Each structure stands twice: as structure tokens, then as C-alpha cells.
Amino acid sequence: SLLIDYMLTVSVSVSAGAEAITSAIPALYGKQVIISLIIIFILMSMNLRGMSESANFLMVPVYLFVVVMTGMIIWGLYQVATGAIPYKATSFVGAAIPGVSMALIFRAFSSGSSSLTGVEAISNAVPFFKMPKEKNAAKTLAIMAAILGFFFAGITFLNYWYGIVPVAKVTVLSQVAKETFGGAGIMYYVVQFATALILAVAANT
């Protein structure tokens, strides 16, 4: 079962990373499989050079993603608070939506659960923590949960406020970033680049 979990983690993470790239560069849409294979090949090459070298390199995307996402959420909330971005939600909170079945709810739940992939990486890495290992691992898990909760709540709120709906060829996070930064500017591409990198790191776990 763990082997299947690892295979699914790689496939989901790499394919999502390819989607982040094609959202930023529409000309590459349709070449997601090739992009995914290139990412896997790069990760494989890095790991063949040694885990210590790859671990040091893969720390950079993690910090970059945390800083970029935090900045995007804070900037988005600031613009919402100042009225720079008007309320565009497609429906009010609690409004009844016809046609929503349990199957759709389960589908949304399963999609959201993908955000929890990689949590087992901390438990697997407990032997590599400094003493006391148990306490340090617990602190790391708590910090990760806090960061994940902040990202989830912040992006979900901005997604709702902006009235973003799923669109073919463009990820939801890409739409949020574009709306937050007022178009496809440099910060938009930084967000997409950081997203693709962190998903590659997720595949490496």
C-alpha cells in the first residue's frame, strides 16, 4: 500500500506541477505528459547524485513557496479590506445550489484531500531529527499544520471573494494569483513558478 501511495504521490504532484506551468504558459498546453516526464527525469537525476545534495537543493522551493503564498494571501486580503477588489462571489455563503449531489461532495472531498499528501514524510524522517526527536517532530508537524491551515483558509476565501470558477486550461490558483496581482505580471509568474517547484518537491517525498 505504501508503494502505491508513493506512486500516486509522484503522479499527482508532477501532473499538478505541469498544469501550473501550462497555466502560466498557455502555448505549452497539451504537452503536460512531456513536461511531467521531464520533471521526473530531473528528480531522478538529482537523487542519483546523492540524497544529501538533493535535500539541500530542495529546501529552496519550500521556503520560496511559503513566502510567496503568504505574500499573495496577505496582499489579497489587504486589497479586499481596502475595497480595491470588489465582491464578485457567484453566490452568498449558505445559498442553496441546485443539482449538488453527494457524488459531487465526495469528489470535492477527495480532491481536497490531495492537499494532505506528504504528511507521512515527517513521520518517516523522525530518525533524522535532532534530540529530542519526538518533540522536534511534533513541533514540525504542528508548524506544517498551521501553515497548511493558513494557506487553505486564505486561498479559499480569496477564491470565494473573487468569484472564481473552474476553467479549462487554467488552474484555480493561477486565477487567484492573476486576480490578486492585477494580471499576468511578474508576481503572477513567480507564484506559478513557486507552485511548480513545490509540487516537484512533493513528488520527491
HELIX and SHEET records of a PDB file:
HELIX    1   1 LEU A    2  ALA A   24  1                                  23    
HELIX    2   2 PRO A   26  LEU A   28  5                                   3    
HELIX    3   3 GLN A   32  LEU A   48  1                                  17    
HELIX    4   4 MET A   51  THR A   82  1                                  32    
HELIX    5   5 MET A  102  SER A  113  1                                  12    
HELIX    6   6 SER A  114  LEU A  116  5                                   3    
HELIX    7   7 GLU A  120  ASN A  124  1                                   5    
HELIX    8   8 VAL A  126  PHE A  128  5                                   3    
HELIX    9   9 LYS A  133  TYR A  162  1                                  30    
HELIX   10  10 VAL A  172  THR A  180  1                                   9    
HELIX   11  11 ILE A  186  ASN A  204  1                                  19    
END                                                                             
